[in-house]
Amino acid sequence: MASQLGKRYRCGKCGTEALCTKAGEGKLTCCDQEMEVQEAKAIPSSD
């Protein structure tokens, strides 16, 4: 999978996080494994 502009990636082994600032065909890797795309966190409502 290509790296996606504006997405945050996280290493499942050491916890390193990276922000993609330029999309491309490469894969982000850390600790000899592919980094996982982080999903957006929900903002709590202020009801």
C-alpha positions as CSV (number, residue, x, y, z in Angstrom):
1,M,0.0,0.0,0.0
2,A,1.3,3.5,-0.8
3,S,1.9,6.0,1.9
4,Q,-1.0,8.5,2.2
5,L,-0.6,12.2,2.6
6,G,-1.7,13.6,6.0
7,K,-2.0,10.1,7.6
8,R,-0.3,9.2,10.8
9,Y,1.5,5.9,11.0
10,R,2.6,4.0,14.2
11,C,5.0,1.1,14.8
12,G,3.3,-1.7,16.6
13,K,6.6,-2.8,18.2
14,C,8.2,0.4,19.6
15,G,5.4,2.9,19.4
16,T,7.2,5.4,17.1
17,E,4.7,7.6,15.2
18,A,5.2,9.4,11.8
19,L,3.2,11.9,9.8
20,C,3.2,11.5,6.1
21,T,4.0,14.8,4.4
22,K,4.4,13.5,0.9
23,A,2.4,10.7,-0.7
24,G,4.3,8.0,-2.5
25,E,4.5,4.4,-3.6
26,G,6.8,3.4,-0.7
27,K,5.9,1.8,2.6
28,L,6.8,3.2,6.0
29,T,8.8,0.7,8.1
30,C,10.2,0.6,11.6
31,C,11.7,-2.2,13.6
32,D,11.8,-4.3,10.4
33,Q,8.0,-4.3,10.0
34,E,5.5,-2.1,8.1
35,M,3.9,0.7,10.1
36,E,0.1,0.8,10.6
37,V,-2.1,3.7,9.6
38,Q,-3.7,5.3,12.7
39,E,-7.4,6.0,12.6
40,A,-8.8,9.4,13.6
41,K,-9.8,9.7,17.2
42,A,-13.4,10.7,18.0
43,I,-13.8,14.1,19.6
44,P,-16.0,13.9,22.7
45,S,-19.2,15.8,22.5
46,S,-19.9,18.7,24.9
47,D,-23.6,18.0,25.5
